Amino acid sequence: DEGASVKVLGSGCAKCNQLEAAVKEALSELNMDTTIDHVTDFNQIAAYGVMSTPALVIDGKVVSCGKVLKTDEVLKLLKKIRG
């Protein structure tokens, strides 16, 4: 279900895990109990058109790639997309 989903795309590297942690933090601050999918399969990542990881996909939209977002940056994105 692409409806309400949050995905971290990446090979499971340290940066991917940092991004996932920031996303978890942001979701809990907003009281959104969305599970985070960690997509490590390269074919699935490529299907999103993402060339550099880690990438963040919120509700089916790629909102960031190639950088580790801070919690407040993730908060802004979540509010923009779901606000």
PyMOL commands that place a pseudoatom at each C-alpha (Angstrom):
pseudoatom trace, name=CA, resn=ASP, resi=1, chain=A, elem=C, hetatm=0, pos=[0.000, 0.000, 0.000]
pseudoatom trace, name=CA, resn=GLU, resi=2, chain=A, elem=C, hetatm=0, pos=[1.619, 3.223, -1.174]
pseudoatom trace, name=CA, resn=GLY, resi=3, chain=A, elem=C, hetatm=0, pos=[-1.054, 5.187, 0.671]
pseudoatom trace, name=CA, resn=ALA, resi=4, chain=A, elem=C, hetatm=0, pos=[0.554, 6.028, 3.978]
pseudoatom trace, name=CA, resn=SER, resi=5, chain=A, elem=C, hetatm=0, pos=[4.023, 4.594, 3.942]
pseudoatom trace, name=CA, resn=VAL, resi=6, chain=A, elem=C, hetatm=0, pos=[7.506, 5.687, 4.791]
pseudoatom trace, name=CA, resn=LYS, resi=7, chain=A, elem=C, hetatm=0, pos=[10.439, 3.946, 3.206]
pseudoatom trace, name=CA, resn=VAL, resi=8, chain=A, elem=C, hetatm=0, pos=[14.151, 4.338, 3.675]
pseudoatom trace, name=CA, resn=LEU, resi=9, chain=A, elem=C, hetatm=0, pos=[16.003, 3.167, 0.578]
pseudoatom trace, name=CA, resn=GLY, resi=10, chain=A, elem=C, hetatm=0, pos=[19.563, 2.045, 1.049]
pseudoatom trace, name=CA, resn=SER, resi=11, chain=A, elem=C, hetatm=0, pos=[21.944, -0.820, 1.416]
pseudoatom trace, name=CA, resn=GLY, resi=12, chain=A, elem=C, hetatm=0, pos=[21.707, -0.867, 5.186]
pseudoatom trace, name=CA, resn=CYS, resi=13, chain=A, elem=C, hetatm=0, pos=[24.767, 1.336, 5.558]
pseudoatom trace, name=CA, resn=ALA, resi=14, chain=A, elem=C, hetatm=0, pos=[25.425, 3.574, 8.559]
pseudoatom trace, name=CA, resn=LYS, resi=15, chain=A, elem=C, hetatm=0, pos=[23.954, 6.603, 6.766]
pseudoatom trace, name=CA, resn=CYS, resi=16, chain=A, elem=C, hetatm=0, pos=[20.792, 4.663, 5.955]
pseudoatom trace, name=CA, resn=ASN, resi=17, chain=A, elem=C, hetatm=0, pos=[20.418, 3.723, 9.606]
pseudoatom trace, name=CA, resn=GLN, resi=18, chain=A, elem=C, hetatm=0, pos=[20.994, 7.344, 10.694]
pseudoatom trace, name=CA, resn=LEU, resi=19, chain=A, elem=C, hetatm=0, pos=[18.273, 8.457, 8.305]
pseudoatom trace, name=CA, resn=GLU, resi=20, chain=A, elem=C, hetatm=0, pos=[15.938, 5.765, 9.584]
pseudoatom trace, name=CA, resn=ALA, resi=21, chain=A, elem=C, hetatm=0, pos=[16.556, 6.895, 13.172]
pseudoatom trace, name=CA, resn=ALA, resi=22, chain=A, elem=C, hetatm=0, pos=[15.767, 10.515, 12.272]
pseudoatom trace, name=CA, resn=VAL, resi=23, chain=A, elem=C, hetatm=0, pos=[12.574, 9.426, 10.518]
pseudoatom trace, name=CA, resn=LYS, resi=24, chain=A, elem=C, hetatm=0, pos=[11.490, 7.340, 13.540]
pseudoatom trace, name=CA, resn=GLU, resi=25, chain=A, elem=C, hetatm=0, pos=[12.073, 10.341, 15.773]
pseudoatom trace, name=CA, resn=ALA, resi=26, chain=A, elem=C, hetatm=0, pos=[10.095, 12.665, 13.489]
pseudoatom trace, name=CA, resn=LEU, resi=27, chain=A, elem=C, hetatm=0, pos=[7.185, 10.226, 13.225]
pseudoatom trace, name=CA, resn=SER, resi=28, chain=A, elem=C, hetatm=0, pos=[6.946, 9.834, 16.981]
pseudoatom trace, name=CA, resn=GLU, resi=29, chain=A, elem=C, hetatm=0, pos=[7.067, 13.614, 17.495]
pseudoatom trace, name=CA, resn=LEU, resi=30, chain=A, elem=C, hetatm=0, pos=[4.102, 13.930, 15.149]
pseudoatom trace, name=CA, resn=ASN, resi=31, chain=A, elem=C, hetatm=0, pos=[2.366, 10.926, 16.716]
pseudoatom trace, name=CA, resn=MET, resi=32, chain=A, elem=C, hetatm=0, pos=[2.258, 9.179, 13.355]
pseudoatom trace, name=CA, resn=ASP, resi=33, chain=A, elem=C, hetatm=0, pos=[2.565, 5.473, 13.917]
pseudoatom trace, name=CA, resn=THR, resi=34, chain=A, elem=C, hetatm=0, pos=[3.726, 4.685, 10.417]
pseudoatom trace, name=CA, resn=THR, resi=35, chain=A, elem=C, hetatm=0, pos=[6.025, 1.717, 10.117]
pseudoatom trace, name=CA, resn=ILE, resi=36, chain=A, elem=C, hetatm=0, pos=[9.237, 2.388, 8.274]
pseudoatom trace, name=CA, resn=ASP, resi=37, chain=A, elem=C, hetatm=0, pos=[10.194, -0.036, 5.538]
pseudoatom trace, name=CA, resn=HIS, resi=38, chain=A, elem=C, hetatm=0, pos=[13.902, -0.343, 4.992]
pseudoatom trace, name=CA, resn=VAL, resi=39, chain=A, elem=C, hetatm=0, pos=[14.302, -1.245, 1.331]
pseudoatom trace, name=CA, resn=THR, resi=40, chain=A, elem=C, hetatm=0, pos=[17.696, -2.790, 0.640]
pseudoatom trace, name=CA, resn=ASP, resi=41, chain=A, elem=C, hetatm=0, pos=[16.889, -4.516, -2.643]
pseudoatom trace, name=CA, resn=PHE, resi=42, chain=A, elem=C, hetatm=0, pos=[18.725, -2.629, -5.357]
pseudoatom trace, name=CA, resn=ASN, resi=43, chain=A, elem=C, hetatm=0, pos=[16.093, -3.383, -8.017]
pseudoatom trace, name=CA, resn=GLN, resi=44, chain=A, elem=C, hetatm=0, pos=[13.370, -1.904, -5.834]
pseudoatom trace, name=CA, resn=ILE, resi=45, chain=A, elem=C, hetatm=0, pos=[15.531, 1.138, -5.123]
pseudoatom trace, name=CA, resn=ALA, resi=46, chain=A, elem=C, hetatm=0, pos=[16.209, 1.589, -8.838]
pseudoatom trace, name=CA, resn=ALA, resi=47, chain=A, elem=C, hetatm=0, pos=[12.478, 1.293, -9.528]
pseudoatom trace, name=CA, resn=TYR, resi=48, chain=A, elem=C, hetatm=0, pos=[12.059, 4.564, -7.623]
pseudoatom trace, name=CA, resn=GLY, resi=49, chain=A, elem=C, hetatm=0, pos=[14.609, 6.166, -9.928]
pseudoatom trace, name=CA, resn=VAL, resi=50, chain=A, elem=C, hetatm=0, pos=[16.970, 6.665, -7.023]
pseudoatom trace, name=CA, resn=MET, resi=51, chain=A, elem=C, hetatm=0, pos=[20.653, 6.652, -7.905]
pseudoatom trace, name=CA, resn=SER, resi=52, chain=A, elem=C, hetatm=0, pos=[22.189, 7.708, -4.617]
pseudoatom trace, name=CA, resn=THR, resi=53, chain=A, elem=C, hetatm=0, pos=[21.250, 6.423, -1.203]
pseudoatom trace, name=CA, resn=PRO, resi=54, chain=A, elem=C, hetatm=0, pos=[20.095, 6.839, 1.443]
pseudoatom trace, name=CA, resn=ALA, resi=55, chain=A, elem=C, hetatm=0, pos=[16.781, 7.999, 0.051]
pseudoatom trace, name=CA, resn=LEU, resi=56, chain=A, elem=C, hetatm=0, pos=[13.493, 8.741, 1.751]
pseudoatom trace, name=CA, resn=VAL, resi=57, chain=A, elem=C, hetatm=0, pos=[10.112, 7.919, 0.250]
pseudoatom trace, name=CA, resn=ILE, resi=58, chain=A, elem=C, hetatm=0, pos=[6.984, 9.276, 1.916]
pseudoatom trace, name=CA, resn=ASP, resi=59, chain=A, elem=C, hetatm=0, pos=[3.597, 8.054, 0.696]
pseudoatom trace, name=CA, resn=GLY, resi=60, chain=A, elem=C, hetatm=0, pos=[5.078, 6.926, -2.602]
pseudoatom trace, name=CA, resn=LYS, resi=61, chain=A, elem=C, hetatm=0, pos=[7.014, 10.166, -3.287]
pseudoatom trace, name=CA, resn=VAL, resi=62, chain=A, elem=C, hetatm=0, pos=[10.798, 10.319, -3.253]
pseudoatom trace, name=CA, resn=VAL, resi=63, chain=A, elem=C, hetatm=0, pos=[11.455, 13.358, -1.077]
pseudoatom trace, name=CA, resn=SER, resi=64, chain=A, elem=C, hetatm=0, pos=[15.178, 13.074, -0.546]
pseudoatom trace, name=CA, resn=CYS, resi=65, chain=A, elem=C, hetatm=0, pos=[18.127, 11.123, -1.858]
pseudoatom trace, name=CA, resn=GLY, resi=66, chain=A, elem=C, hetatm=0, pos=[21.830, 10.980, -1.262]
pseudoatom trace, name=CA, resn=LYS, resi=67, chain=A, elem=C, hetatm=0, pos=[21.800, 12.638, 2.129]
pseudoatom trace, name=CA, resn=VAL, resi=68, chain=A, elem=C, hetatm=0, pos=[21.098, 11.982, 5.765]
pseudoatom trace, name=CA, resn=LEU, resi=69, chain=A, elem=C, hetatm=0, pos=[18.287, 14.286, 6.828]
pseudoatom trace, name=CA, resn=LYS, resi=70, chain=A, elem=C, hetatm=0, pos=[18.088, 15.617, 10.335]
pseudoatom trace, name=CA, resn=THR, resi=71, chain=A, elem=C, hetatm=0, pos=[14.955, 15.012, 12.376]
pseudoatom trace, name=CA, resn=ASP, resi=72, chain=A, elem=C, hetatm=0, pos=[13.674, 18.572, 11.889]
pseudoatom trace, name=CA, resn=GLU, resi=73, chain=A, elem=C, hetatm=0, pos=[14.118, 18.288, 8.120]
pseudoatom trace, name=CA, resn=VAL, resi=74, chain=A, elem=C, hetatm=0, pos=[12.084, 15.095, 8.138]
pseudoatom trace, name=CA, resn=LEU, resi=75, chain=A, elem=C, hetatm=0, pos=[9.441, 16.829, 10.275]
pseudoatom trace, name=CA, resn=LYS, resi=76, chain=A, elem=C, hetatm=0, pos=[9.098, 19.584, 7.665]
pseudoatom trace, name=CA, resn=LEU, resi=77, chain=A, elem=C, hetatm=0, pos=[8.729, 17.050, 4.857]
pseudoatom trace, name=CA, resn=LEU, resi=78, chain=A, elem=C, hetatm=0, pos=[6.132, 15.022, 6.737]
pseudoatom trace, name=CA, resn=LYS, resi=79, chain=A, elem=C, hetatm=0, pos=[4.127, 18.148, 7.530]
pseudoatom trace, name=CA, resn=LYS, resi=80, chain=A, elem=C, hetatm=0, pos=[4.345, 19.344, 3.933]
pseudoatom trace, name=CA, resn=ILE, resi=81, chain=A, elem=C, hetatm=0, pos=[3.227, 16.025, 2.483]
pseudoatom trace, name=CA, resn=ARG, resi=82, chain=A, elem=C, hetatm=0, pos=[0.672, 15.067, 5.104]
pseudoatom trace, name=CA, resn=GLY, resi=83, chain=A, elem=C, hetatm=0, pos=[-0.292, 18.476, 6.429]
for i in range(1, 83): cmd.bond("trace and resi %d" % i, "trace and resi %d" % (i + 1))
show_as sticks, trace
zoom trace
